[in-house]
Structure formats: C-alpha cells, structure tokens
Amino acid sequence: MHKQSFDITIKNLSKIEGHTDLDVVVKDGKVTSAKLRIDENKRFFTTAAIGKPALGIHQVVSRICGTCSIAHLMCCIKCVENAFSVQPSEQTVKLRDLLLYGLNIRDHAMHLYLFCLPDIFGKDSVLDFADTGYEHDLVHKAFDVKGAGNDLCVLVGGRAVHSPFPQVGGFMKIPKKEDAKRIAKRLREIRGSAIEFVDIFLKKDFKFYSETMYISLRNDRFSYQDGDLTTSDGLCVGHANFRDHLQKFVVPYSQAPGFEFRGRPYVVGALARMNMNRDTLHRDTRRDLARALAVFPSDNIFHNNLAQAIEIVHCIDSSIELLEAMEFVEEPRLVIKPKKSEGIGVLEAPRGTLYYHLHIDDDGKIEFADLVIPTSQNQIKMDKDIGALVQDRMDKGMKKEDLPLEIEKLIRAYDPCMSCATHFLKVRWR
C-alpha cells in the first residue's frame, strides 16, 4: 500500500453547506497535494454593498447565505452601530443573545443530526435509518431540536432565515411574554434529546489529531456576540487590530480566499470556542455534561462535532433562563443620524469568528466593505489536514477505496459553509 501512486477525486462533496470538489495526489505512498476546490459561483456582495444605505445594509448581506443569514445580519448591525456610536439597550443585547442561540441550535442540529449522524451509524443519509425503533426515534428527535431552534428565531427575529425584526439600535417588534413562555416550555421538552445526542458524539469518537492554533471570542458567559478576540496561545487581539494580523491569500484552485494569522494557519469554530470558553458555559450545561467537557481542550478536529452538540445544550439552557426571566417591553425607536465613519463588527457565527469592516460616506452610504468569513479562515488548515489525514490513514494500512469517506468525514467535521466563503476577489496580475 505505501508504495502506491494514485489520485483521489471527489466531485460535489455531499452533506455540507454549498458545493466543493477535492483532489488528492499520492506518489510512492506520500501525499504530494491536497486541494479543496470551493467551486460555488462568485458572490459579489462586497461590491453590491457599495452605495447602499448603511442603516439597511444588514438585510442585503444576510442574503449571502440562508443557513448563516442571522450571523451576517447581526455582525453587520454591530459594525454599523460601532460606526455611528450607537449603544443598544440591555433588552436589545439579550434579544440578540436569544436570536444567536436560536441560530446555533438550528444550524448545529442540521449539521450534526442530518449530515454527521449518518457517518456514526454507517449510513449514507438519515433516509437510510430504520423505519422503527431507535434510529427512527433519533430522526424525530433531531427534527424536534432543530424545530425548537427555528421557533426561537421566529419569536425574536420574525423569521428563521433573513429575519426582518433586528435593526440598527434595536428590534422592530418585541416578543410577547406568553409566546416566550411557550418557546421556553418547548426548549425544556427537547433538552433531554439534545443531551442524548451529546452522548452519541462523545461515545462514537472519530480521531485525527493535529497541532493547531485556535481563535475565538472570549467572554464570561459564552456569548456569541461579545468578548475579546483571543488565540489559544494566549494572545488577546483588539477587534480593530484583528485584520492587521491576517494575511489573505488568493487560492488559485478555489473560489474562496484563505487566511493565515501571523503567518500560521489557524482554526475558528465550535472547537476553538470550547477549548477557550468551556468554563463559561451555562451552569446547568456544565453540571450535566461534565463528562463530555472533560475532553477539552482538544486537538482532535472531530471534537468540533462534540463541541457543537454541547453548544446546543448551552444555547437551550441560556435561552430558557432568559425567556423565563425577561420582562419584554416596547422601546422607543432610536433616531440615528448617519455620518462619515467606519466601523468593525465581530461575532461568533456557528462556524466561527465572523468579521465585518465598513466605511460609510457623508450621506450614510457604504463606500467600502471587507468581510472575513469563518470557512475562508479555516481553508488553509483544512487543506493541510486533508493531506495529513490521508497520509496517517495510509501509514496505518487503510485501503485506497476507504480513504474518500475518511476525507469526507474530516471535511464535515469542519462544517464548512462554501456559500459564505466565496465572494468576488480583485486579483492583481503580474
């Protein structure tokens, strides 16, 4: 096996968000090339944003991706608020927490339960699960958890995708207390199922270890919208300085750019967050998931799945507490006067750190937009890990025909969003 030379080509990789192909070249038993080719069509959102009113641009960029729409919308709002020196109310901050909790419940549930769970059970898809018994019940529980996340997003944002209620400075509509209690009750009902899925991803543990630098927001309540940008080796980076540490690369075989931090590949996402923030999870989550939390910090990229499963429980627990404790009140609409300025917005999207930088002209319209997407930040490390995984599995005697599934599982563990990662690049040719 170790003397062989062969190519592995995977067209239209399945069970991820978006479209991508993969080419791996092996010569004399050594991996010489691994290229993840993100082949989504060019997205012109950074160009399309130019000339649009800053106070409404969040609804434009939310269309970058349906799956991640709330993350783009909320990050853009934060960016514009920072540009116009707008301070949202305490209630608005809590409502945004709830909206991001709902996003992570439904988004993680889709990825884990519909895309990754079949790998654990040796199935091609959830459609192949048994019509009765344990597997059948798991599928129903999966949709129940995801549905609860959808309902929470609808309650706070007005829709689960491209939510209309959030705006710069607040919300167009405030939830009713009786509706909040209804959603809290439903979250309590599905909490046990979410914990059951944590146990599944903990027990069926795929392994691939790779020394990695992780980056995420760090705060004292495992919030997705606040905190300092922190690296796993202890560096704290101000939001305004983050882009200064990044090197952006045109990846010639891919429609998405790649990034390094101070010349090093790095990883963002649930695993990064769990490695650096597990002590700030909701107290009920820490109490009931202590055994699962004991594996962190981890350099096993497959633990990104476990981290996402734990985050679902954290989002459920945090949402129940907020929904049951909050007194929802109508607030006056802020009067915001646009001005020439620039702003930066940073938050944790389901797949990792999302960064927005906007310049706004005297008329309050966008004149420059820079977006740094989680999947683009992970791409260089993904490429390297794919090559290292193939080499590791070959060295352990794995047959060539079994390698494509191993690669697919690794890429799914990263949970990439190709739709977000692709956008128009201005290439300077020499």
Backbone torsions as a table, in degrees:
resi	resn	phi	psi	omega
1	MET	NA	-43.6	-172.7
2	HIS	-72.4	-9.9	178.8
3	LYS	-94.6	-5.0	-172.0
4	GLN	-75.2	155.9	169.6
5	SER	-123.8	132.5	-179.3
6	PHE	-164.9	164.5	175.1
7	ASP	-112.9	145.3	171.3
8	ILE	-117.6	121.9	178.4
9	THR	-124.4	123.7	176.5
10	ILE	-117.4	118.2	178.0
11	LYS	-96.3	134.7	176.1
12	ASN	52.8	67.2	178.9
13	LEU	-53.1	131.8	-172.8
14	SER	-92.9	163.6	172.1
15	LYS	59.3	43.2	168.6
16	ILE	-138.0	171.3	177.5
17	GLU	-86.0	110.1	178.7
18	GLY	103.4	-165.7	-173.3
19	HIS	-125.6	139.0	177.6
20	THR	-159.6	154.2	174.8
21	ASP	-119.8	165.0	-178.7
22	LEU	-139.2	137.5	173.0
23	ASP	-126.6	126.8	174.8
24	VAL	-125.4	132.3	179.7
25	VAL	-115.7	128.0	178.0
26	VAL	-120.6	127.0	177.0
27	LYS	-125.8	122.9	179.8
28	ASP	53.2	40.7	175.7
29	GLY	79.7	6.5	179.8
30	LYS	-119.6	133.7	177.0
31	VAL	-72.8	121.2	-179.4
32	THR	-106.3	-16.5	-178.8
33	SER	-159.2	137.8	172.4
34	ALA	-140.1	116.1	-174.2
35	LYS	-129.1	114.7	174.1
36	LEU	-90.8	109.7	-173.3
37	ARG	-99.1	99.8	176.3
38	ILE	-75.9	112.0	-171.3
39	ASP	-114.6	24.0	170.6
40	GLU	-60.2	152.1	176.8
41	ASN	-62.3	152.7	177.5
42	LYS	-55.7	138.3	177.0
43	ARG	-110.7	129.6	-172.4
44	PHE	-106.5	31.0	-173.6
45	PHE	-67.0	-37.8	-179.9
46	THR	-66.0	-30.8	175.9
47	THR	-78.8	-40.5	-178.7
48	ALA	-65.5	-24.4	-179.3
49	ALA	-70.2	-24.2	-175.9
50	ILE	-63.3	128.7	179.1
51	GLY	89.2	-6.4	179.0
52	LYS	-85.3	148.0	178.6
53	PRO	-61.6	133.0	-178.0
54	ALA	-62.8	-32.4	-177.0
55	LEU	-73.3	-9.3	178.7
56	GLY	-124.1	1.1	-173.2
57	ILE	-66.9	-22.6	-179.6
58	HIS	-61.1	-32.0	179.3
59	GLN	-75.1	-22.2	175.5
60	VAL	-75.2	-51.4	-174.3
61	VAL	-71.4	-20.0	177.0
62	SER	-63.1	-19.7	179.6
63	ARG	-79.8	-1.4	175.7
64	ILE	-55.5	-38.3	-178.8
65	CYS	-158.4	132.8	176.6
66	GLY	-66.2	-42.4	-178.2
67	THR	-61.4	-43.0	-174.6
68	CYS	-103.8	16.2	-169.4
69	SER	-58.7	-40.9	-177.6
70	ILE	-64.9	-37.4	178.9
71	ALA	-63.2	-45.7	178.8
72	HIS	-64.3	-43.1	-179.7
73	LEU	-59.9	-47.6	-176.4
74	MET	-70.5	-37.6	179.4
75	CYS	-66.6	-39.6	178.6
76	CYS	-65.8	-41.5	177.8
77	ILE	-60.2	-45.4	177.9
78	LYS	-58.5	-41.3	-178.6
79	CYS	-62.2	-46.9	-179.1
80	VAL	-67.2	-39.5	177.4
81	GLU	-61.5	-40.5	177.6
82	ASN	-65.4	-36.0	178.8
83	ALA	-66.6	-39.1	-175.9
84	PHE	-97.7	9.3	178.9
85	SER	55.7	44.4	179.0
86	VAL	-95.4	128.5	178.8
87	GLN	-107.6	108.7	-179.7
88	PRO	-68.2	156.1	-179.8
89	SER	-72.5	165.8	177.7
90	GLU	-60.7	-39.4	177.9
91	GLN	-63.8	-40.4	178.9
92	THR	-62.0	-41.7	178.5
93	VAL	-61.2	-42.5	179.9
94	LYS	-67.8	-39.4	177.0
95	LEU	-64.4	-36.9	177.3
96	ARG	-67.9	-37.5	173.1
97	ASP	-56.1	-48.1	-178.6
98	LEU	-60.7	-41.7	-179.0
99	LEU	-65.3	-40.3	178.3
100	LEU	-71.8	-32.6	173.5
101	TYR	-62.5	-45.2	178.4
102	GLY	-61.2	-42.2	177.1
103	LEU	-57.7	-47.5	-176.3
104	ASN	-69.7	-33.9	176.1
105	ILE	-61.6	-52.3	-175.2
106	ARG	-72.2	-36.4	-177.5
107	ASP	-72.5	-47.2	177.0
108	HIS	-62.4	-39.4	-179.5
109	ALA	-62.3	-42.9	177.6
110	MET	-59.6	-48.5	-177.3
111	HIS	-65.5	-49.7	-174.5
112	LEU	-71.4	-50.0	-169.4
113	TYR	-82.2	-30.3	-177.3
114	LEU	-100.7	-30.9	-177.2
115	PHE	-98.8	-42.9	-173.1
116	CYS	-94.3	-32.5	-177.5
117	LEU	-57.2	-39.1	176.9
118	PRO	-58.2	-34.4	177.4
119	ASP	-61.3	-41.0	-178.2
120	ILE	-65.5	-36.3	-177.3
121	PHE	-94.8	7.1	178.3
122	GLY	67.8	31.0	-178.7
123	LYS	-112.4	158.4	176.7
124	ASP	-77.0	-35.2	178.4
125	SER	-158.9	171.4	178.2
126	VAL	-66.2	-18.3	177.2
127	LEU	-66.8	-18.3	179.3
128	ASP	-91.8	-1.1	178.0
129	PHE	-67.8	154.1	-177.6
130	ALA	-60.3	149.4	-178.6
131	ASP	-76.5	-15.0	178.8
132	THR	-137.9	168.0	173.7
133	GLY	81.6	-155.8	-170.9
134	TYR	-59.6	-48.3	-178.0
135	GLU	-63.6	-41.7	178.5
136	HIS	-60.5	-44.3	-179.6
137	ASP	-65.1	-37.0	179.2
138	LEU	-62.1	-40.6	180.0
139	VAL	-62.2	-42.3	179.0
140	HIS	-65.2	-40.7	178.2
141	LYS	-64.0	-37.1	178.6
142	ALA	-59.7	-47.0	-179.6
143	PHE	-70.2	-30.0	176.1
144	ASP	-64.7	-44.5	179.3
145	VAL	-64.9	-48.4	-180.0
146	LYS	-61.3	-40.0	179.8
147	GLY	-63.3	-37.0	177.6
148	ALA	-64.3	-39.0	175.3
149	GLY	-62.9	-42.2	175.8
150	ASN	-58.6	-46.0	-177.4
151	ASP	-62.8	-37.7	178.3
152	LEU	-65.3	-40.6	177.7
153	CYS	-64.3	-40.1	179.1
154	VAL	-65.6	-42.3	179.7
155	LEU	-56.8	-47.9	-173.7
156	VAL	-89.2	-41.2	-171.9
157	GLY	-100.2	-13.3	-179.4
158	GLY	95.5	-28.5	174.6
159	ARG	-152.3	155.6	177.8
160	ALA	-76.2	-22.4	179.9
161	VAL	-128.5	136.1	-179.3
162	HIS	53.2	57.0	-174.6
163	SER	-60.6	130.5	-176.9
164	PRO	-87.2	-19.8	-172.1
165	PHE	-74.6	-38.4	-177.8
166	PRO	-66.9	141.0	177.3
167	GLN	-149.1	170.5	177.8
168	VAL	-62.3	119.5	177.4
169	GLY	95.9	-10.8	-179.5
170	GLY	168.6	-147.8	-178.9
171	PHE	-130.4	143.7	177.8
172	MET	-69.9	-28.5	-176.9
173	LYS	-143.1	140.0	-177.9
174	ILE	-105.6	138.1	-179.7
175	PRO	-61.1	152.9	173.4
176	LYS	-87.4	145.1	-175.9
177	LYS	-58.4	-41.6	-178.7
178	GLU	-65.3	-34.4	176.7
179	ASP	-69.8	-37.5	177.7
180	ALA	-62.8	-42.3	179.0
181	LYS	-64.6	-36.9	178.8
182	ARG	-64.0	-43.8	179.7
183	ILE	-68.7	-38.3	177.5
184	ALA	-60.6	-40.4	178.4
185	LYS	-62.7	-42.4	179.9
186	ARG	-66.4	-38.6	178.4
187	LEU	-63.4	-38.4	176.0
188	ARG	-62.6	-36.4	-177.7
189	GLU	-68.3	-32.0	-176.5
190	ILE	-99.0	-1.9	-177.9
191	ARG	-59.5	-43.2	179.8
192	GLY	-60.5	-37.2	177.8
193	SER	-66.2	-40.7	178.6
194	ALA	-62.5	-39.1	177.3
195	ILE	-67.2	-36.7	177.6
196	GLU	-61.2	-39.5	178.2
197	PHE	-68.2	-33.6	174.2
198	VAL	-58.6	-45.1	179.7
199	ASP	-61.7	-37.6	179.5
200	ILE	-63.9	-46.7	-178.1
201	PHE	-73.6	-21.9	175.3
202	LEU	-75.6	-41.9	-174.6
203	LYS	-77.8	-41.1	179.9
204	LYS	-94.2	87.9	-165.2
205	ASP	-107.3	101.0	170.8
206	PHE	-71.6	152.6	-174.0
207	LYS	-132.6	132.1	164.3
208	PHE	-158.0	110.9	-175.8
209	TYR	-98.4	136.1	-179.8
210	SER	-149.9	125.5	179.1
211	GLU	-61.1	127.0	-167.4
212	THR	-142.8	145.5	167.4
213	MET	-96.7	131.8	-178.7
214	TYR	-112.4	147.8	177.6
215	ILE	-134.1	133.7	174.0
216	SER	-159.9	168.9	168.9
217	LEU	-70.2	142.6	178.5
218	ARG	-122.2	125.0	177.9
219	ASN	-149.5	-179.4	-171.6
220	ASP	-97.6	9.1	-179.7
221	ARG	-141.1	20.6	-178.5
222	PHE	48.3	47.9	176.5
223	SER	-86.5	147.1	178.9
224	TYR	-88.6	-5.3	-174.4
225	GLN	-116.9	-4.6	-175.3
226	ASP	-129.0	167.4	170.1
227	GLY	116.2	176.3	179.0
228	ASP	-94.3	141.2	173.1
229	LEU	-72.2	123.3	-172.4
230	THR	-133.4	142.3	175.4
231	THR	-99.8	158.9	-177.9
232	SER	-68.7	-15.0	175.8
233	ASP	-98.4	18.3	166.8
234	GLY	95.2	6.1	-179.2
235	LEU	-87.6	130.2	176.3
236	CYS	-103.3	124.2	-173.9
237	VAL	-117.6	126.5	175.4
238	GLY	-65.3	148.0	-178.3
239	HIS	-56.8	-40.6	-177.9
240	ALA	-68.6	-20.8	-176.9
241	ASN	-100.4	-7.1	-173.4
242	PHE	-57.2	-46.7	-176.2
243	ARG	-64.5	-26.8	-179.6
244	ASP	-66.8	-23.6	-178.7
245	HIS	-90.7	-6.7	-175.3
246	LEU	-97.0	140.4	170.6
247	GLN	-111.2	123.0	-178.2
248	LYS	-97.2	133.3	-176.6
249	PHE	-121.5	135.8	167.4
250	VAL	-77.9	117.7	178.4
251	VAL	-90.1	109.6	-167.5
252	PRO	-63.7	-23.4	-178.0
253	TYR	-101.1	9.8	-174.4
254	SER	-135.6	152.5	176.8
255	GLN	-82.1	-5.5	-178.7
256	ALA	-113.5	146.7	175.3
257	PRO	-78.2	167.4	173.7
258	GLY	-121.0	161.3	-178.4
259	PHE	-134.2	147.3	167.3
260	GLU	-125.6	153.4	177.9
261	PHE	-108.3	113.4	-176.9
262	ARG	52.3	41.7	176.8
263	GLY	80.9	8.9	-178.3
264	ARG	-124.5	138.2	170.2
265	PRO	-63.3	152.1	-179.1
266	TYR	-149.2	172.4	-176.2
267	VAL	-129.5	135.2	172.0
268	VAL	-118.3	162.1	178.0
269	GLY	131.0	-166.4	-174.9
270	ALA	-62.7	-38.6	179.4
271	LEU	-63.9	-42.1	176.6
272	ALA	-61.4	-45.1	-179.8
273	ARG	-62.9	-43.3	-177.2
274	MET	-69.2	-37.6	178.5
275	ASN	-60.6	-33.2	-173.0
276	MET	-109.9	-9.5	-174.0
277	ASN	-131.4	8.1	-172.6
278	ARG	-59.9	-27.0	179.9
279	ASP	-74.1	-8.5	-179.3
280	THR	-106.9	6.2	176.2
281	LEU	-60.9	161.7	177.8
282	HIS	-56.0	142.1	-174.5
283	ARG	-58.2	-36.9	179.3
284	ASP	-68.4	-36.0	176.0
285	THR	-63.8	-47.1	179.7
286	ARG	-61.8	-37.5	-179.1
287	ARG	-66.9	-46.3	-171.8
288	ASP	-88.0	-15.7	-177.3
289	LEU	-119.0	28.3	-176.7
290	ALA	-57.6	-38.7	-177.6
291	ARG	-66.1	-41.2	178.9
292	ALA	-69.7	-37.9	-178.8
293	LEU	-68.3	-20.7	-177.5
294	ALA	-66.0	-17.5	-178.8
295	VAL	-79.9	-11.2	-177.6
296	PHE	-100.6	146.1	5.0
297	PRO	-73.2	151.4	-175.4
298	SER	-139.3	146.2	172.2
299	ASP	-106.8	15.1	175.3
300	ASN	-89.9	109.8	-174.4
301	ILE	-60.6	-26.2	178.0
302	PHE	-67.1	-17.5	175.4
303	HIS	-72.3	-5.7	170.6
304	ASN	-61.2	-36.6	176.8
305	ASN	-64.5	-45.8	178.7
306	LEU	-62.3	-41.0	179.3
307	ALA	-62.1	-40.4	177.6
308	GLN	-64.2	-41.0	179.1
309	ALA	-61.9	-40.4	177.1
310	ILE	-66.3	-40.4	179.5
311	GLU	-61.1	-35.0	177.6
312	ILE	-58.4	-45.8	179.7
313	VAL	-64.5	-42.8	177.2
314	HIS	-58.6	-43.6	179.9
315	CYS	-65.7	-37.4	176.5
316	ILE	-63.6	-49.9	-178.0
317	ASP	-62.8	-44.5	-179.3
318	SER	-66.1	-38.1	-179.8
319	SER	-67.8	-42.7	178.5
320	ILE	-57.7	-45.3	-178.5
321	GLU	-62.5	-44.8	-180.0
322	LEU	-67.0	-45.4	-176.8
323	LEU	-63.1	-35.8	-177.7
324	GLU	-82.6	-22.5	-175.4
325	ALA	-98.5	-26.1	-173.0
326	MET	-72.8	143.0	168.9
327	GLU	-106.7	101.3	-174.7
328	PHE	-74.8	126.2	-179.4
329	VAL	-131.3	146.7	174.1
330	GLU	-69.3	138.3	-179.1
331	GLU	-121.2	147.8	179.0
332	PRO	-64.7	144.2	178.6
333	ARG	-70.4	128.7	179.3
334	LEU	-70.1	137.8	173.4
335	VAL	-93.0	113.1	-174.8
336	ILE	-113.2	123.5	179.0
337	LYS	-99.0	112.5	179.5
338	PRO	-61.2	151.5	178.6
339	LYS	-153.0	163.6	176.2
340	LYS	-67.0	123.6	-173.4
341	SER	-169.7	177.2	170.7
342	GLU	-140.5	151.6	-177.5
343	GLY	-141.6	158.7	176.8
344	ILE	-127.6	135.8	175.6
345	GLY	-126.9	133.5	179.1
346	VAL	-134.5	133.3	170.5
347	LEU	-150.7	172.7	177.1
348	GLU	-97.7	105.7	170.4
349	ALA	-74.4	165.9	178.8
350	PRO	-50.0	-37.0	-176.0
351	ARG	-95.0	4.2	174.7
352	GLY	134.4	-170.2	-173.4
353	THR	-65.7	125.6	178.8
354	LEU	-113.6	133.8	-172.0
355	TYR	-128.5	129.7	176.3
356	TYR	-122.8	138.4	174.4
357	HIS	-136.5	119.3	-177.4
358	LEU	-125.5	141.3	168.1
359	HIS	-107.2	136.5	-175.8
360	ILE	-124.5	136.5	-176.1
361	ASP	-88.9	-175.2	-176.4
362	ASP	-61.8	-27.6	-179.4
363	ASP	-89.1	5.6	179.8
364	GLY	78.0	23.6	-179.9
365	LYS	-111.3	151.1	-177.4
366	ILE	-70.2	131.0	174.7
367	GLU	-119.8	-7.3	176.4
368	PHE	-158.9	140.5	178.5
369	ALA	-141.0	131.4	176.2
370	ASP	-130.7	122.9	-178.9
371	LEU	-121.4	131.5	175.5
372	VAL	-115.1	115.2	-168.8
373	ILE	-98.6	142.3	-179.5
374	PRO	-54.0	-47.3	-177.4
375	THR	-63.6	-36.0	175.9
376	SER	-63.9	-37.6	179.0
377	GLN	-67.3	-30.8	-179.0
378	ASN	-86.0	-12.0	-167.2
379	GLN	-61.8	-44.9	-177.2
380	ILE	-63.4	-41.6	178.5
381	LYS	-68.2	-34.9	176.5
382	MET	-60.3	-47.5	178.3
383	ASP	-56.5	-48.1	-178.6
384	LYS	-64.1	-41.4	-178.8
385	ASP	-68.2	-34.4	177.3
386	ILE	-61.4	-48.8	178.6
387	GLY	-61.4	-43.4	-179.8
388	ALA	-66.3	-37.3	178.1
389	LEU	-63.3	-46.2	179.5
390	VAL	-60.5	-43.3	178.8
391	GLN	-63.0	-43.2	179.7
392	ASP	-61.5	-45.7	-177.6
393	ARG	-69.4	-36.5	177.2
394	MET	-66.0	-42.4	179.8
395	ASP	-62.1	-25.9	178.1
396	LYS	-91.1	5.3	173.4
397	GLY	91.3	13.0	-179.8
398	MET	-67.8	141.2	179.7
399	LYS	-73.5	150.7	-178.6
400	LYS	-55.4	-41.5	-175.7
401	GLU	-69.5	-15.3	178.7
402	ASP	-92.1	-10.6	-175.7
403	LEU	-68.5	-40.9	-178.1
404	PRO	-56.4	-40.6	179.1
405	LEU	-65.4	-38.8	177.5
406	GLU	-61.5	-40.6	179.2
407	ILE	-65.2	-45.1	-179.9
408	GLU	-59.8	-41.8	179.3
409	LYS	-62.8	-39.4	178.5
410	LEU	-63.8	-46.7	-179.5
411	ILE	-64.1	-40.2	177.2
412	ARG	-62.8	-33.2	178.5
413	ALA	-61.3	-34.9	176.4
414	TYR	-70.3	-19.6	-178.7
415	ASP	52.1	56.2	-176.6
416	PRO	-72.8	151.0	174.2
417	CYS	-117.8	95.6	-175.5
418	MET	-67.8	-31.8	-179.0
419	SER	-61.9	-39.1	178.8
420	CYS	-73.1	-35.4	-169.4
421	ALA	-72.0	-27.9	-175.3
422	THR	-87.9	130.5	171.3
423	HIS	-156.6	170.9	-173.5
424	PHE	-67.9	132.1	178.4
425	LEU	-112.7	133.7	171.3
426	LYS	-90.5	108.5	-175.1
427	VAL	-99.7	129.4	174.9
428	ARG	-93.5	108.8	-178.1
429	TRP	-83.4	142.3	174.8
430	ARG	-111.8	NA	NA
